[in-house]
Amino acid sequence: MDEMKIASGFMQGTIARIIRKVVFKKLGIEPNLKFEDPISVKFDGEKAIVHLNVTASLSKEDLSKLLKDLV
């Protein structure tokens, strides 16, 4: 099993922007994201297992909308 860790602030910022754009496109909310630990990606054959430890900051209205869309 191969493993890759992404600890660079630049790469984590780029990944956070991509996630923010996808969430905005799908749900119409734009959270502020901060990675607490390096991003860990493990490759197991045809699978990629991604571990993220993220703090997301968003308004109460956005949180309520997010929870409603998930349920």
mmCIF file of the N, C-alpha and C atoms, coordinates in Angstrom:
data_MODEL
# 
_entry.id   MODEL 
# 
loop_
_atom_site.group_PDB 
_atom_site.id 
_atom_site.type_symbol 
_atom_site.label_atom_id 
_atom_site.label_alt_id 
_atom_site.label_comp_id 
_atom_site.label_asym_id 
_atom_site.label_entity_id 
_atom_site.label_seq_id 
_atom_site.pdbx_PDB_ins_code 
_atom_site.Cartn_x 
_atom_site.Cartn_y 
_atom_site.Cartn_z 
_atom_site.occupancy 
_atom_site.B_iso_or_equiv 
_atom_site.pdbx_formal_charge 
_atom_site.auth_seq_id 
_atom_site.auth_comp_id 
_atom_site.auth_asym_id 
_atom_site.auth_atom_id 
_atom_site.pdbx_PDB_model_num 
ATOM 1   N N  . MET A 1 1  ? 0.850   -1.172 0.000  1.00 0.00 ? 1  MET A N  1 
ATOM 2   C CA . MET A 1 1  ? 0.000   0.000  0.000  1.00 0.00 ? 1  MET A CA 1 
ATOM 3   C C  . MET A 1 1  ? 0.896   1.235  0.000  1.00 0.00 ? 1  MET A C  1 
ATOM 4   N N  . ASP A 1 2  ? 0.707   2.092  -0.978 1.00 0.00 ? 2  ASP A N  1 
ATOM 5   C CA . ASP A 1 2  ? 1.467   3.333  -1.067 1.00 0.00 ? 2  ASP A CA 1 
ATOM 6   C C  . ASP A 1 2  ? 0.729   4.423  -0.303 1.00 0.00 ? 2  ASP A C  1 
ATOM 7   N N  . GLU A 1 3  ? 1.504   5.381  0.215  1.00 0.00 ? 3  GLU A N  1 
ATOM 8   C CA . GLU A 1 3  ? 0.907   6.479  0.970  1.00 0.00 ? 3  GLU A CA 1 
ATOM 9   C C  . GLU A 1 3  ? 1.557   7.790  0.566  1.00 0.00 ? 3  GLU A C  1 
ATOM 10  N N  . MET A 1 4  ? 0.738   8.839  0.499  1.00 0.00 ? 4  MET A N  1 
ATOM 11  C CA . MET A 1 4  ? 1.225   10.172 0.186  1.00 0.00 ? 4  MET A CA 1 
ATOM 12  C C  . MET A 1 4  ? 0.655   11.125 1.234  1.00 0.00 ? 4  MET A C  1 
ATOM 13  N N  . LYS A 1 5  ? 1.500   11.998 1.784  1.00 0.00 ? 5  LYS A N  1 
ATOM 14  C CA . LYS A 1 5  ? 1.053   13.007 2.734  1.00 0.00 ? 5  LYS A CA 1 
ATOM 15  C C  . LYS A 1 5  ? 1.236   14.369 2.090  1.00 0.00 ? 5  LYS A C  1 
ATOM 16  N N  . ILE A 1 6  ? 0.211   15.202 2.212  1.00 0.00 ? 6  ILE A N  1 
ATOM 17  C CA . ILE A 1 6  ? 0.267   16.555 1.665  1.00 0.00 ? 6  ILE A CA 1 
ATOM 18  C C  . ILE A 1 6  ? 0.291   17.512 2.846  1.00 0.00 ? 6  ILE A C  1 
ATOM 19  N N  . ALA A 1 7  ? 1.452   18.094 3.113  1.00 0.00 ? 7  ALA A N  1 
ATOM 20  C CA . ALA A 1 7  ? 1.614   18.978 4.258  1.00 0.00 ? 7  ALA A CA 1 
ATOM 21  C C  . ALA A 1 7  ? 1.872   20.422 3.838  1.00 0.00 ? 7  ALA A C  1 
ATOM 22  N N  . SER A 1 8  ? 2.146   20.652 2.577  1.00 0.00 ? 8  SER A N  1 
ATOM 23  C CA . SER A 1 8  ? 2.452   21.992 2.078  1.00 0.00 ? 8  SER A CA 1 
ATOM 24  C C  . SER A 1 8  ? 1.231   22.897 2.213  1.00 0.00 ? 8  SER A C  1 
ATOM 25  N N  . GLY A 1 9  ? 1.442   24.079 2.757  1.00 0.00 ? 9  GLY A N  1 
ATOM 26  C CA . GLY A 1 9  ? 0.357   25.046 2.895  1.00 0.00 ? 9  GLY A CA 1 
ATOM 27  C C  . GLY A 1 9  ? -0.240  25.426 1.554  1.00 0.00 ? 9  GLY A C  1 
ATOM 28  N N  . PHE A 1 10 ? 0.603   25.535 0.536  1.00 0.00 ? 10 PHE A N  1 
ATOM 29  C CA . PHE A 1 10 ? 0.125   25.883 -0.800 1.00 0.00 ? 10 PHE A CA 1 
ATOM 30  C C  . PHE A 1 10 ? -0.812  24.806 -1.339 1.00 0.00 ? 10 PHE A C  1 
ATOM 31  N N  . MET A 1 11 ? -0.410  23.543 -1.242 1.00 0.00 ? 11 MET A N  1 
ATOM 32  C CA . MET A 1 11 ? -1.238  22.443 -1.759 1.00 0.00 ? 11 MET A CA 1 
ATOM 33  C C  . MET A 1 11 ? -2.522  22.291 -0.945 1.00 0.00 ? 11 MET A C  1 
ATOM 34  N N  . GLN A 1 12 ? -2.423  22.422 0.374  1.00 0.00 ? 12 GLN A N  1 
ATOM 35  C CA . GLN A 1 12 ? -3.620  22.322 1.200  1.00 0.00 ? 12 GLN A CA 1 
ATOM 36  C C  . GLN A 1 12 ? -4.590  23.460 0.881  1.00 0.00 ? 12 GLN A C  1 
ATOM 37  N N  . GLY A 1 13 ? -4.059  24.659 0.644  1.00 0.00 ? 13 GLY A N  1 
ATOM 38  C CA . GLY A 1 13 ? -4.900  25.793 0.264  1.00 0.00 ? 13 GLY A CA 1 
ATOM 39  C C  . GLY A 1 13 ? -5.581  25.560 -1.070 1.00 0.00 ? 13 GLY A C  1 
ATOM 40  N N  . THR A 1 14 ? -4.858  24.984 -2.021 1.00 0.00 ? 14 THR A N  1 
ATOM 41  C CA . THR A 1 14 ? -5.426  24.676 -3.333 1.00 0.00 ? 14 THR A CA 1 
ATOM 42  C C  . THR A 1 14 ? -6.540  23.646 -3.201 1.00 0.00 ? 14 THR A C  1 
ATOM 43  N N  . ILE A 1 15 ? -6.315  22.600 -2.421 1.00 0.00 ? 15 ILE A N  1 
ATOM 44  C CA . ILE A 1 15 ? -7.328  21.565 -2.212 1.00 0.00 ? 15 ILE A CA 1 
ATOM 45  C C  . ILE A 1 15 ? -8.547  22.158 -1.489 1.00 0.00 ? 15 ILE A C  1 
ATOM 46  N N  . ALA A 1 16 ? -8.315  23.047 -0.520 1.00 0.00 ? 16 ALA A N  1 
ATOM 47  C CA . ALA A 1 16 ? -9.425  23.685 0.193  1.00 0.00 ? 16 ALA A CA 1 
ATOM 48  C C  . ALA A 1 16 ? -10.269 24.525 -0.770 1.00 0.00 ? 16 ALA A C  1 
ATOM 49  N N  . ARG A 1 17 ? -9.618  25.250 -1.690 1.00 0.00 ? 17 ARG A N  1 
ATOM 50  C CA . ARG A 1 17 ? -10.366 26.043 -2.673 1.00 0.00 ? 17 ARG A CA 1 
ATOM 51  C C  . ARG A 1 17 ? -11.198 25.152 -3.593 1.00 0.00 ? 17 ARG A C  1 
ATOM 52  N N  . ILE A 1 18 ? -10.638 24.029 -3.998 1.00 0.00 ? 18 ILE A N  1 
ATOM 53  C CA . ILE A 1 18 ? -11.387 23.095 -4.858 1.00 0.00 ? 18 ILE A CA 1 
ATOM 54  C C  . ILE A 1 18 ? -12.604 22.560 -4.114 1.00 0.00 ? 18 ILE A C  1 
ATOM 55  N N  . ILE A 1 19 ? -12.418 22.128 -2.869 1.00 0.00 ? 19 ILE A N  1 
ATOM 56  C CA . ILE A 1 19 ? -13.533 21.612 -2.070 1.00 0.00 ? 19 ILE A CA 1 
ATOM 57  C C  . ILE A 1 19 ? -14.586 22.701 -1.876 1.00 0.00 ? 19 ILE A C  1 
ATOM 58  N N  . ARG A 1 20 ? -14.142 23.925 -1.564 1.00 0.00 ? 20 ARG A N  1 
ATOM 59  C CA . ARG A 1 20 ? -15.068 25.041 -1.358 1.00 0.00 ? 20 ARG A CA 1 
ATOM 60  C C  . ARG A 1 20 ? -15.908 25.296 -2.611 1.00 0.00 ? 20 ARG A C  1 
ATOM 61  N N  . LYS A 1 21 ? -15.283 25.246 -3.802 1.00 0.00 ? 21 LYS A N  1 
ATOM 62  C CA . LYS A 1 21 ? -16.008 25.469 -5.054 1.00 0.00 ? 21 LYS A CA 1 
ATOM 63  C C  . LYS A 1 21 ? -17.024 24.363 -5.316 1.00 0.00 ? 21 LYS A C  1 
ATOM 64  N N  . VAL A 1 22 ? -16.652 23.116 -5.039 1.00 0.00 ? 22 VAL A N  1 
ATOM 65  C CA . VAL A 1 22 ? -17.572 21.986 -5.249 1.00 0.00 ? 22 VAL A CA 1 
ATOM 66  C C  . VAL A 1 22 ? -18.761 22.092 -4.295 1.00 0.00 ? 22 VAL A C  1 
ATOM 67  N N  . VAL A 1 23 ? -18.504 22.397 -3.025 1.00 0.00 ? 23 VAL A N  1 
ATOM 68  C CA . VAL A 1 23 ? -19.588 22.538 -2.044 1.00 0.00 ? 23 VAL A CA 1 
ATOM 69  C C  . VAL A 1 23 ? -20.504 23.686 -2.451 1.00 0.00 ? 23 VAL A C  1 
ATOM 70  N N  . PHE A 1 24 ? -19.931 24.800 -2.911 1.00 0.00 ? 24 PHE A N  1 
ATOM 71  C CA . PHE A 1 24 ? -20.747 25.931 -3.334 1.00 0.00 ? 24 PHE A CA 1 
ATOM 72  C C  . PHE A 1 24 ? -21.613 25.567 -4.540 1.00 0.00 ? 24 PHE A C  1 
ATOM 73  N N  . LYS A 1 25 ? -21.027 24.856 -5.485 1.00 0.00 ? 25 LYS A N  1 
ATOM 74  C CA . LYS A 1 25 ? -21.778 24.471 -6.689 1.00 0.00 ? 25 LYS A CA 1 
ATOM 75  C C  . LYS A 1 25 ? -22.914 23.509 -6.345 1.00 0.00 ? 25 LYS A C  1 
ATOM 76  N N  . LYS A 1 26 ? -22.665 22.560 -5.437 1.00 0.00 ? 26 LYS A N  1 
ATOM 77  C CA . LYS A 1 26 ? -23.664 21.551 -5.094 1.00 0.00 ? 26 LYS A CA 1 
ATOM 78  C C  . LYS A 1 26 ? -24.716 22.071 -4.108 1.00 0.00 ? 26 LYS A C  1 
ATOM 79  N N  . LEU A 1 27 ? -24.275 22.848 -3.094 1.00 0.00 ? 27 LEU A N  1 
ATOM 80  C CA . LEU A 1 27 ? -25.175 23.220 -1.998 1.00 0.00 ? 27 LEU A CA 1 
ATOM 81  C C  . LEU A 1 27 ? -25.443 24.716 -1.878 1.00 0.00 ? 27 LEU A C  1 
ATOM 82  N N  . GLY A 1 28 ? -24.669 25.539 -2.567 1.00 0.00 ? 28 GLY A N  1 
ATOM 83  C CA . GLY A 1 28 ? -24.866 26.980 -2.496 1.00 0.00 ? 28 GLY A CA 1 
ATOM 84  C C  . GLY A 1 28 ? -24.302 27.624 -1.250 1.00 0.00 ? 28 GLY A C  1 
ATOM 85  N N  . ILE A 1 29 ? -23.433 26.923 -0.523 1.00 0.00 ? 29 ILE A N  1 
ATOM 86  C CA . ILE A 1 29 ? -22.781 27.512 0.651  1.00 0.00 ? 29 ILE A CA 1 
ATOM 87  C C  . ILE A 1 29 ? -21.280 27.514 0.422  1.00 0.00 ? 29 ILE A C  1 
ATOM 88  N N  . GLU A 1 30 ? -20.600 28.468 1.058  1.00 0.00 ? 30 GLU A N  1 
ATOM 89  C CA . GLU A 1 30 ? -19.161 28.595 0.858  1.00 0.00 ? 30 GLU A CA 1 
ATOM 90  C C  . GLU A 1 30 ? -18.454 28.610 2.222  1.00 0.00 ? 30 GLU A C  1 
ATOM 91  N N  . PRO A 1 31 ? -18.093 27.447 2.733  1.00 0.00 ? 31 PRO A N  1 
ATOM 92  C CA . PRO A 1 31 ? -17.436 27.384 4.042  1.00 0.00 ? 31 PRO A CA 1 
ATOM 93  C C  . PRO A 1 31 ? -15.968 27.789 3.952  1.00 0.00 ? 31 PRO A C  1 
ATOM 94  N N  . ASN A 1 32 ? -15.441 28.306 5.058  1.00 0.00 ? 32 ASN A N  1 
ATOM 95  C CA . ASN A 1 32 ? -14.003 28.530 5.169  1.00 0.00 ? 32 ASN A CA 1 
ATOM 96  C C  . ASN A 1 32 ? -13.406 27.251 5.733  1.00 0.00 ? 32 ASN A C  1 
ATOM 97  N N  . LEU A 1 33 ? -12.421 26.690 5.051  1.00 0.00 ? 33 LEU A N  1 
ATOM 98  C CA . LEU A 1 33 ? -11.837 25.410 5.452  1.00 0.00 ? 33 LEU A CA 1 
ATOM 99  C C  . LEU A 1 33 ? -10.407 25.591 5.911  1.00 0.00 ? 33 LEU A C  1 
ATOM 100 N N  . LYS A 1 34 ? -10.042 24.851 6.956  1.00 0.00 ? 34 LYS A N  1 
ATOM 101 C CA . LYS A 1 34 ? -8.662  24.841 7.449  1.00 0.00 ? 34 LYS A CA 1 
ATOM 102 C C  . LYS A 1 34 ? -8.304  23.405 7.798  1.00 0.00 ? 34 LYS A C  1 
ATOM 103 N N  . PHE A 1 35 ? -7.241  22.895 7.188  1.00 0.00 ? 35 PHE A N  1 
ATOM 104 C CA . PHE A 1 35 ? -6.779  21.542 7.481  1.00 0.00 ? 35 PHE A CA 1 
ATOM 105 C C  . PHE A 1 35 ? -5.951  21.566 8.759  1.00 0.00 ? 35 PHE A C  1 
ATOM 106 N N  . GLU A 1 36 ? -6.298  20.698 9.702  1.00 0.00 ? 36 GLU A N  1 
ATOM 107 C CA . GLU A 1 36 ? -5.620  20.646 10.991 1.00 0.00 ? 36 GLU A CA 1 
ATOM 108 C C  . GLU A 1 36 ? -4.363  19.768 10.947 1.00 0.00 ? 36 GLU A C  1 
ATOM 109 N N  . ASP A 1 37 ? -4.364  18.735 10.105 1.00 0.00 ? 37 ASP A N  1 
ATOM 110 C CA . ASP A 1 37 ? -3.246  17.805 9.963  1.00 0.00 ? 37 ASP A CA 1 
ATOM 111 C C  . ASP A 1 37 ? -2.909  17.689 8.489  1.00 0.00 ? 37 ASP A C  1 
ATOM 112 N N  . PRO A 1 38 ? -1.748  17.141 8.172  1.00 0.00 ? 38 PRO A N  1 
ATOM 113 C CA . PRO A 1 38 ? -1.462  16.869 6.756  1.00 0.00 ? 38 PRO A CA 1 
ATOM 114 C C  . PRO A 1 38 ? -2.522  15.937 6.161  1.00 0.00 ? 38 PRO A C  1 
ATOM 115 N N  . ILE A 1 39 ? -2.815  16.139 4.900  1.00 0.00 ? 39 ILE A N  1 
ATOM 116 C CA . ILE A 1 39 ? -3.763  15.281 4.194  1.00 0.00 ? 39 ILE A CA 1 
ATOM 117 C C  . ILE A 1 39 ? -3.046  13.968 3.885  1.00 0.00 ? 39 ILE A C  1 
ATOM 118 N N  . SER A 1 40 ? -3.686  12.865 4.208  1.00 0.00 ? 40 SER A N  1 
ATOM 119 C CA . SER A 1 40 ? -3.094  11.550 3.985  1.00 0.00 ? 40 SER A CA 1 
ATOM 120 C C  . SER A 1 40 ? -3.893  10.821 2.913  1.00 0.00 ? 40 SER A C  1 
ATOM 121 N N  . VAL A 1 41 ? -3.194  10.344 1.886  1.00 0.00 ? 41 VAL A N  1 
ATOM 122 C CA . VAL A 1 41 ? -3.822  9.586  0.810  1.00 0.00 ? 41 VAL A CA 1 
ATOM 123 C C  . VAL A 1 41 ? -3.115  8.242  0.718  1.00 0.00 ? 41 VAL A C  1 
ATOM 124 N N  . LYS A 1 42 ? -3.897  7.164  0.840  1.00 0.00 ? 42 LYS A N  1 
ATOM 125 C CA . LYS A 1 42 ? -3.346  5.810  0.724  1.00 0.00 ? 42 LYS A CA 1 
ATOM 126 C C  . LYS A 1 42 ? -3.922  5.176  -0.529 1.00 0.00 ? 42 LYS A C  1 
ATOM 127 N N  . PHE A 1 43 ? -3.065  4.510  -1.279 1.00 0.00 ? 43 PHE A N  1 
ATOM 128 C CA . PHE A 1 43 ? -3.472  3.841  -2.506 1.00 0.00 ? 43 PHE A CA 1 
ATOM 129 C C  . PHE A 1 43 ? -3.402  2.340  -2.279 1.00 0.00 ? 43 PHE A C  1 
ATOM 130 N N  . ASP A 1 44 ? -4.539  1.687  -2.479 1.00 0.00 ? 44 ASP A N  1 
ATOM 131 C CA . ASP A 1 44 ? -4.631  0.246  -2.288 1.00 0.00 ? 44 ASP A CA 1 
ATOM 132 C C  . ASP A 1 44 ? -5.225  -0.356 -3.558 1.00 0.00 ? 44 ASP A C  1 
ATOM 133 N N  . GLY A 1 45 ? -4.368  -0.726 -4.473 1.00 0.00 ? 45 GLY A N  1 
ATOM 134 C CA . GLY A 1 45 ? -4.847  -1.262 -5.744 1.00 0.00 ? 45 GLY A CA 1 
ATOM 135 C C  . GLY A 1 45 ? -5.567  -0.188 -6.532 1.00 0.00 ? 45 GLY A C  1 
ATOM 136 N N  . GLU A 1 46 ? -6.858  -0.388 -6.747 1.00 0.00 ? 46 GLU A N  1 
ATOM 137 C CA . GLU A 1 46 ? -7.668  0.559  -7.512 1.00 0.00 ? 46 GLU A CA 1 
ATOM 138 C C  . GLU A 1 46 ? -8.333  1.614  -6.637 1.00 0.00 ? 46 GLU A C  1 
ATOM 139 N N  . LYS A 1 47 ? -8.169  1.512  -5.318 1.00 0.00 ? 47 LYS A N  1 
ATOM 140 C CA . LYS A 1 47 ? -8.809  2.445  -4.382 1.00 0.00 ? 47 LYS A CA 1 
ATOM 141 C C  . LYS A 1 47 ? -7.829  3.505  -3.908 1.00 0.00 ? 47 LYS A C  1 
ATOM 142 N N  . ALA A 1 48 ? -8.361  4.685  -3.649 1.00 0.00 ? 48 ALA A N  1 
ATOM 143 C CA . ALA A 1 48 ? -7.614  5.744  -2.976 1.00 0.00 ? 48 ALA A CA 1 
ATOM 144 C C  . ALA A 1 48 ? -8.387  6.077  -1.706 1.00 0.00 ? 48 ALA A C  1 
ATOM 145 N N  . ILE A 1 49 ? -7.732  6.001  -0.565 1.00 0.00 ? 49 ILE A N  1 
ATOM 146 C CA . ILE A 1 49 ? -8.355  6.290  0.721  1.00 0.00 ? 49 ILE A CA 1 
ATOM 147 C C  . ILE A 1 49 ? -7.776  7.609  1.210  1.00 0.00 ? 49 ILE A C  1 
ATOM 148 N N  . VAL A 1 50 ? -8.648  8.608  1.391  1.00 0.00 ? 50 VAL A N  1 
ATOM 149 C CA . VAL A 1 50 ? -8.219  9.955  1.759  1.00 0.00 ? 50 VAL A CA 1 
ATOM 150 C C  . VAL A 1 50 ? -8.656  10.248 3.184  1.00 0.00 ? 50 VAL A C  1 
ATOM 151 N N  . HIS A 1 51 ? -7.700  10.727 4.001  1.00 0.00 ? 51 HIS A N  1 
ATOM 152 C CA . HIS A 1 51 ? -8.002  11.119 5.376  1.00 0.00 ? 51 HIS A CA 1 
ATOM 153 C C  . HIS A 1 51 ? -7.817  12.627 5.491  1.00 0.00 ? 51 HIS A C  1 
ATOM 154 N N  . LEU A 1 52 ? -8.908  13.315 5.902  1.00 0.00 ? 52 LEU A N  1 
ATOM 155 C CA . LEU A 1 52 ? -8.884  14.763 6.080  1.00 0.00 ? 52 LEU A CA 1 
ATOM 156 C C  . LEU A 1 52 ? -9.299  15.095 7.506  1.00 0.00 ? 52 LEU A C  1 
ATOM 157 N N  . ASN A 1 53 ? -8.566  15.983 8.144  1.00 0.00 ? 53 ASN A N  1 
ATOM 158 C CA . ASN A 1 53 ? -8.958  16.534 9.436  1.00 0.00 ? 53 ASN A CA 1 
ATOM 159 C C  . ASN A 1 53 ? -9.153  18.024 9.192  1.00 0.00 ? 53 ASN A C  1 
ATOM 160 N N  . VAL A 1 54 ? -10.427 18.432 9.033  1.00 0.00 ? 54 VAL A N  1 
ATOM 161 C CA . VAL A 1 54 ? -10.750 19.781 8.566  1.00 0.00 ? 54 VAL A CA 1 
ATOM 162 C C  . VAL A 1 54 ? -11.622 20.498 9.583  1.00 0.00 ? 54 VAL A C  1 
ATOM 163 N N  . THR A 1 55 ? -11.347 21.796 9.757  1.00 0.00 ? 55 THR A N  1 
ATOM 164 C CA . THR A 1 55 ? -12.240 22.669 10.498 1.00 0.00 ? 55 THR A CA 1 
ATOM 165 C C  . THR A 1 55 ? -12.938 23.548 9.475  1.00 0.00 ? 55 THR A C  1 
ATOM 166 N N  . ALA A 1 56 ? -14.273 23.538 9.489  1.00 0.00 ? 56 ALA A N  1 
ATOM 167 C CA . ALA A 1 56 ? -15.056 24.338 8.552  1.00 0.00 ? 56 ALA A CA 1 
ATOM 168 C C  . ALA A 1 56 ? -15.810 25.403 9.333  1.00 0.00 ? 56 ALA A C  1 
ATOM 169 N N  . SER A 1 57 ? -15.708 26.633 8.863  1.00 0.00 ? 57 SER A N  1 
ATOM 170 C CA . SER A 1 57 ? -16.402 27.751 9.487  1.00 0.00 ? 57 SER A CA 1 
ATOM 171 C C  . SER A 1 57 ? -17.498 28.217 8.540  1.00 0.00 ? 57 SER A C  1 
ATOM 172 N N  . LEU A 1 58 ? -18.754 28.230 9.041  1.00 0.00 ? 58 LEU A N  1 
ATOM 173 C CA . LEU A 1 58 ? -19.865 28.676 8.222  1.00 0.00 ? 58 LEU A CA 1 
ATOM 174 C C  . LEU A 1 58 ? -20.960 29.241 9.111  1.00 0.00 ? 58 LEU A C  1 
ATOM 175 N N  . SER A 1 59 ? -21.875 29.983 8.511  1.00 0.00 ? 59 SER A N  1 
ATOM 176 C CA . SER A 1 59 ? -22.950 30.625 9.275  1.00 0.00 ? 59 SER A CA 1 
ATOM 177 C C  . SER A 1 59 ? -23.972 29.578 9.738  1.00 0.00 ? 59 SER A C  1 
ATOM 178 N N  . LYS A 1 60 ? -24.798 29.985 10.701 1.00 0.00 ? 60 LYS A N  1 
ATOM 179 C CA . LYS A 1 60 ? -25.838 29.085 11.207 1.00 0.00 ? 60 LYS A CA 1 
ATOM 180 C C  . LYS A 1 60 ? -26.815 28.712 10.097 1.00 0.00 ? 60 LYS A C  1 
ATOM 181 N N  . GLU A 1 61 ? -27.141 29.681 9.229  1.00 0.00 ? 61 GLU A N  1 
ATOM 182 C CA . GLU A 1 61 ? -28.061 29.416 8.130  1.00 0.00 ? 61 GLU A CA 1 
ATOM 183 C C  . GLU A 1 61 ? -27.463 28.391 7.166  1.00 0.00 ? 61 GLU A C  1 
ATOM 184 N N  . ASP A 1 62 ? -26.168 28.549 6.859  1.00 0.00 ? 62 ASP A N  1 
ATOM 185 C CA . ASP A 1 62 ? -25.506 27.603 5.963  1.00 0.00 ? 62 ASP A CA 1 
ATOM 186 C C  . ASP A 1 62 ? -25.419 26.213 6.580  1.00 0.00 ? 62 ASP A C  1 
ATOM 187 N N  . LEU A 1 63 ? -25.147 26.150 7.894  1.00 0.00 ? 63 LEU A N  1 
ATOM 188 C CA . LEU A 1 63 ? -25.103 24.857 8.576  1.00 0.00 ? 63 LEU A CA 1 
ATOM 189 C C  . LEU A 1 63 ? -26.469 24.176 8.517  1.00 0.00 ? 63 LEU A C  1 
ATOM 190 N N  . SER A 1 64 ? -27.507 24.939 8.766  1.00 0.00 ? 64 SER A N  1 
ATOM 191 C CA . SER A 1 64 ? -28.864 24.387 8.715  1.00 0.00 ? 64 SER A CA 1 
ATOM 192 C C  . SER A 1 64 ? -29.185 23.880 7.311  1.00 0.00 ? 64 SER A C  1 
ATOM 193 N N  . LYS A 1 65 ? -28.795 24.633 6.270  1.00 0.00 ? 65 LYS A N  1 
ATOM 194 C CA . LYS A 1 65 ? -29.018 24.216 4.896  1.00 0.00 ? 65 LYS A CA 1 
ATOM 195 C C  . LYS A 1 65 ? -28.231 22.947 4.578  1.00 0.00 ? 65 LYS A C  1 
ATOM 196 N N  . LEU A 1 66 ? -26.982 22.887 5.039  1.00 0.00 ? 66 LEU A N  1 
ATOM 197 C CA . LEU A 1 66 ? -26.140 21.718 4.818  1.00 0.00 ? 66 LEU A CA 1 
ATOM 198 C C  . LEU A 1 66 ? -26.753 20.484 5.452  1.00 0.00 ? 66 LEU A C  1 
ATOM 199 N N  . LEU A 1 67 ? -27.195 20.595 6.696  1.00 0.00 ? 67 LEU A N  1 
ATOM 200 C CA . LEU A 1 67 ? -27.787 19.450 7.384  1.00 0.00 ? 67 LEU A CA 1 
ATOM 201 C C  . LEU A 1 67 ? -29.087 19.016 6.727  1.00 0.00 ? 67 LEU A C  1 
ATOM 202 N N  . LYS A 1 68 ? -29.884 19.984 6.270  1.00 0.00 ? 68 LYS A N  1 
ATOM 203 C CA . LYS A 1 68 ? -31.145 19.658 5.606  1.00 0.00 ? 68 LYS A CA 1 
ATOM 204 C C  . LYS A 1 68 ? -30.883 18.906 4.288  1.00 0.00 ? 68 LYS A C  1 
ATOM 205 N N  . ASP A 1 69 ? -29.854 19.329 3.549  1.00 0.00 ? 69 ASP A N  1 
ATOM 206 C CA . ASP A 1 69 ? -29.524 18.673 2.284  1.00 0.00 ? 69 ASP A CA 1 
ATOM 207 C C  . ASP A 1 69 ? -28.953 17.275 2.496  1.00 0.00 ? 69 ASP A C  1 
ATOM 208 N N  . LEU A 1 70 ? -28.299 17.045 3.620  1.00 0.00 ? 70 LEU A N  1 
ATOM 209 C CA . LEU A 1 70 ? -27.705 15.740 3.887  1.00 0.00 ? 70 LEU A CA 1 
ATOM 210 C C  . LEU A 1 70 ? -28.729 14.720 4.369  1.00 0.00 ? 70 LEU A C  1 
ATOM 211 N N  . VAL A 1 71 ? -29.773 15.191 4.995  1.00 0.00 ? 71 VAL A N  1 
ATOM 212 C CA . VAL A 1 71 ? -30.767 14.277 5.583  1.00 0.00 ? 71 VAL A CA 1 
ATOM 213 C C  . VAL A 1 71 ? -31.888 14.006 4.651  1.00 0.00 ? 71 VAL A C  1 
# 
